[in-house]
Amino acid sequence: MPEIAKHGANVGATYSFTKNIKLNVRENYLGRRKNNTSTSISEREYIGEAFVSHTTLSALNYHNFDFYFSVKNLFDTEYYHTSNTSVTEYRQPQRTFMLKTTYKF
């Protein structure tokens, strides 16, 4: 399928400041992809490659709670995904902040 990149890669690393505090950083590489269709609005035959970074800071096992603060698309990279509809490409999410809490019974 031409709209799926021939090349892609993912890499991640986690650093433990303490037993309970961890920082995770992930990098995704999306290779160049061919557009299924092109219109006068978007005459790009190919969607360009992109590097997208994500990170999560975790505070674990604090009175049975785990806290996670995540940032998706850390550097606010502008990147697109191809489409097989009349719209030839979709902008992917910009920088997103998320907070998650879990409780262990």
Helices and strands as residue ranges (DSSP letters): E 8-16, E 21-30, E 33-34, E 46-47, E 50-62, E 65-72, E 80-82, E 89-91, E 96-103
